[in-house]
Amino acid sequence: MNVFIVYAHPEPNSFCAALKDRAVATLEAAGHEVRVTDLYAENFNPVAGRHDFLSARDPDRFHYQNEQLHAAEGGGYSAELAREQERLKWCDAMIFIFPLWWSNMPAILKGWVDRVLSYGVAYLDGLRFERGMFKGKTGLVCVTTGGTTERFSADGVYGPIEGILKPANRGVFEYLGMEVQPPFVAYAAPRVEDEDRKVYLDEWAKRLEAL
């Protein structure tokens, strides 16, 4: 299996980084091929613009979706985006690993979604959700939270984590036609004891072995 990990955390010694490293080690040990995009380490630019393209369909008025289709039809994406799009096509499973910030993914990961999952490459009119272009592939979110399990319960202040992660699971993976796996959540990762974090890592490895 080919697994593409898109990882978003600015600190190399974070628990998110430990989850990423454990994912790579576990998957490779099981015989899978893994490619990782480390957005912060690679200084990925999350801001969309004309710099995404090698040429312009309309140099006078910038319409992002039209320019995306023009680039998709003519191989006109910047090298940075072309590499990411090739990894997207290559993979059988795509995993997002990130800390939950303001009930969402970090802006750098949202920018990756905006720029990489483009019209003509990741979707087209009529080719979304059940008819998505990446049907048969798998999507999985691995996320750390500051809040406890109780805060993400049905009666908690944030509500169930499934609702919080809908922009990634429904808005990205299902939109592309992928089968969504239940998210792996390391609740209150900065606040629990080291032993608890070790348990999280072992549980994460088991989830990946079953993938």
C-alpha positions as CSV (number, residue, x, y, z in Angstrom):
1,M,0.0,0.0,0.0
2,N,1.2,3.5,-0.8
3,V,0.6,6.0,2.1
4,F,0.8,9.7,1.8
5,I,1.1,11.6,5.1
6,V,0.5,15.4,5.2
7,Y,1.9,16.6,8.5
8,A,1.4,20.1,10.0
9,H,3.1,21.1,13.2
10,P,5.9,23.7,13.6
11,E,7.7,21.9,16.5
12,P,9.9,18.9,15.5
13,N,9.8,17.6,19.2
14,S,6.0,17.8,19.5
15,F,3.7,14.9,20.2
16,C,2.3,15.4,16.7
17,A,5.8,14.7,15.4
18,A,6.0,11.6,17.5
19,L,2.7,10.4,16.0
20,K,4.1,11.1,12.5
21,D,7.3,9.3,13.2
22,R,5.5,6.3,14.7
23,A,3.2,6.2,11.6
24,V,6.2,6.1,9.2
25,A,8.0,3.4,11.3
26,T,4.9,1.2,11.7
27,L,3.8,1.4,8.1
28,E,7.2,0.8,6.6
29,A,7.7,-2.1,9.0
30,A,4.5,-3.6,7.6
31,G,5.9,-3.3,4.1
32,H,4.1,-0.2,2.9
33,E,5.7,2.7,1.0
34,V,5.3,6.0,2.8
35,R,5.8,9.6,1.6
36,V,5.6,12.5,4.0
37,T,5.0,16.2,3.3
38,D,6.2,18.1,6.4
39,L,4.5,21.5,5.7
40,Y,6.3,23.6,8.2
41,A,9.8,22.1,7.7
42,E,9.3,22.6,3.9
43,N,8.1,26.2,4.4
44,F,5.0,25.4,2.4
45,N,3.2,28.6,1.2
46,P,-0.5,28.3,2.2
47,V,-1.5,31.4,0.2
48,A,-3.1,30.7,-3.3
49,G,-2.3,33.0,-6.2
50,R,-0.9,33.3,-9.7
51,H,2.4,31.9,-8.4
52,D,0.6,28.5,-8.4
53,F,0.8,28.4,-12.2
54,L,3.4,28.5,-14.9
55,S,1.2,30.3,-17.4
56,A,-2.1,32.2,-17.3
57,R,-5.4,31.4,-19.0
58,D,-6.5,35.0,-18.5
59,P,-3.7,37.4,-17.6
60,D,-6.2,40.3,-17.0
61,R,-8.6,38.8,-14.5
62,F,-7.6,36.1,-12.0
63,H,-10.2,33.4,-11.6
64,Y,-8.6,30.7,-9.5
65,Q,-10.7,27.8,-10.5
66,N,-10.4,28.6,-14.2
67,E,-6.6,28.9,-13.8
68,Q,-6.5,25.5,-12.0
69,L,-8.3,23.8,-14.8
70,H,-6.0,25.5,-17.4
71,A,-3.0,24.2,-15.5
72,A,-4.4,20.7,-15.1
73,E,-5.0,20.4,-18.8
74,G,-1.6,21.7,-19.8
75,G,0.8,20.6,-17.0
76,G,1.0,24.1,-15.9
77,Y,1.4,23.9,-12.1
78,S,4.4,25.1,-10.1
79,A,6.8,22.4,-9.2
80,E,5.7,22.5,-5.5
81,L,2.1,21.8,-6.4
82,A,2.9,19.3,-9.1
83,R,4.9,17.2,-6.6
84,E,2.0,17.2,-4.1
85,Q,-0.6,16.3,-6.7
86,E,1.6,13.4,-7.9
87,R,1.7,12.1,-4.4
88,L,-2.1,12.4,-4.1
89,K,-2.5,10.4,-7.2
90,W,0.1,7.8,-6.1
91,C,-1.3,7.0,-2.7
92,D,-3.8,4.4,-1.7
93,A,-4.3,6.1,1.7
94,M,-3.9,9.7,2.7
95,I,-3.3,10.7,6.4
96,F,-3.6,14.2,7.8
97,I,-1.6,14.6,11.1
98,F,-2.2,17.9,12.9
99,P,-3.0,19.7,16.2
100,L,-6.5,21.0,16.6
101,W,-6.4,24.8,16.6
102,W,-9.5,26.8,17.0
103,S,-11.6,23.7,16.2
104,N,-9.9,23.3,12.8
105,M,-6.7,22.3,11.0
106,P,-3.8,24.8,11.1
107,A,-3.9,27.4,8.4
108,I,-0.9,25.9,6.6
109,L,-2.8,22.6,6.1
110,K,-5.9,24.4,5.0
111,G,-3.7,26.3,2.5
112,W,-2.4,22.9,1.2
113,V,-5.9,21.8,0.7
114,D,-6.8,25.0,-1.2
115,R,-3.8,24.9,-3.5
116,V,-3.2,21.1,-4.1
117,L,-6.7,19.7,-4.3
118,S,-7.5,21.7,-7.3
119,Y,-10.2,21.8,-9.9
120,G,-9.2,19.4,-12.7
121,V,-6.8,17.5,-10.5
122,A,-8.9,16.5,-7.4
123,Y,-12.4,17.1,-8.6
124,L,-14.6,18.2,-11.5
125,D,-18.2,19.0,-12.0
126,G,-20.2,15.8,-11.3
127,L,-17.1,14.1,-9.9
128,R,-17.5,14.6,-6.2
129,F,-18.4,12.5,-3.1
130,E,-19.9,9.2,-4.3
131,R,-18.6,9.8,-7.8
132,G,-15.3,11.4,-6.6
133,M,-12.1,11.0,-8.6
134,F,-10.3,9.2,-5.8
135,K,-12.9,6.5,-5.1
136,G,-11.2,3.4,-3.7
137,K,-8.6,5.4,-1.7
138,T,-8.8,5.9,2.1
139,G,-8.6,9.1,4.2
140,L,-7.6,9.2,7.9
141,V,-7.2,12.1,10.3
142,C,-4.8,11.9,13.3
143,V,-5.2,14.8,15.6
144,T,-4.0,16.0,19.0
145,T,-6.2,18.2,21.1
146,G,-5.6,20.5,24.1
147,G,-9.1,19.7,25.5
148,T,-10.0,16.6,27.4
149,T,-12.2,13.8,26.3
150,E,-15.0,15.2,28.4
151,R,-14.9,18.5,26.6
152,F,-15.4,16.7,23.3
153,S,-18.3,14.6,24.6
154,A,-22.0,15.1,23.6
155,D,-22.5,17.2,26.7
156,G,-19.1,18.9,26.5
157,V,-18.3,22.5,25.6
158,Y,-17.0,21.6,22.1
159,G,-19.3,18.7,21.2
160,P,-18.2,15.4,19.7
161,I,-15.0,15.3,17.8
162,E,-16.7,13.9,14.7
163,G,-18.5,17.2,14.2
164,I,-15.3,19.2,14.7
165,L,-13.5,17.2,12.1
166,K,-16.2,17.3,9.5
167,P,-14.4,19.9,7.4
168,A,-11.5,17.3,6.9
169,N,-13.5,14.1,6.8
170,R,-16.6,15.3,4.8
171,G,-15.2,18.4,3.2
172,V,-11.9,16.8,2.0
173,F,-11.8,13.0,2.0
174,E,-15.4,12.2,1.2
175,Y,-15.5,15.1,-1.3
176,L,-12.7,13.4,-3.2
177,G,-14.5,10.1,-3.1
178,M,-12.3,8.5,-0.4
179,E,-13.5,6.1,2.2
180,V,-13.1,7.8,5.6
181,Q,-11.7,6.0,8.5
182,P,-12.7,6.9,12.1
183,P,-10.3,9.6,13.3
184,F,-7.5,8.8,15.8
185,V,-7.6,11.4,18.5
186,A,-5.0,12.0,21.2
187,Y,-7.0,14.0,23.7
188,A,-5.3,16.6,26.0
189,A,-1.9,15.5,24.6
190,P,0.0,18.4,26.2
191,R,-1.6,17.8,29.6
192,V,-1.4,14.0,30.1
193,E,1.5,12.1,31.6
194,D,4.3,10.5,29.5
195,E,2.8,7.0,30.2
196,D,-0.5,8.2,28.7
197,R,1.3,9.5,25.6
198,K,3.1,6.1,25.2
199,V,-0.3,4.4,25.3
200,Y,-1.5,6.8,22.6
201,L,1.4,5.9,20.4
202,D,0.8,2.2,20.8
203,E,-2.9,2.6,20.0
204,W,-2.0,4.6,17.0
205,A,0.4,1.9,15.8
206,K,-2.4,-0.7,16.2
207,R,-4.8,1.4,14.1
208,L,-2.2,1.7,11.4
209,E,-1.5,-2.0,11.4
210,A,-5.2,-2.6,10.8
211,L,-5.4,0.0,8.0
